[in-house]
């Protein structure tokens, strides 16, 4: 029997996935309709994207590894590395790498997160 103060791990998983989903949705919303050149010169959007990528990685890191194992479709190593990615890349190079992540990888991650949330409802 679980201790009364121990949170339900399935409830925690849902909270983590919802937070990750929200960060990913914000990133895609902030960059919707943008081209790379617009992104590269828009410091506010870059800051907002960096914040949400950092948040996405921190939430993933807070998840118990067994919860991450339940979603092998996600590249957890890349997600866990997001805080370092946004914090340590040099400007210019960082723009291209983050833009590629937004355009190619993040939409897939969002689909996986949404499917996982639908299944846990």
Secondary structure by P-SEA (a helix, b strand, c coil): ccccccccaaaaaaaaaaaaaaaaaaaaaaaccccaaaaaacaaaaaaaaaaaaaaaaaaaaccaaaaaaccccaaaaaaaaaaaacccccaaaaaaaaaaacccaaaaaaaaaaaaaaac
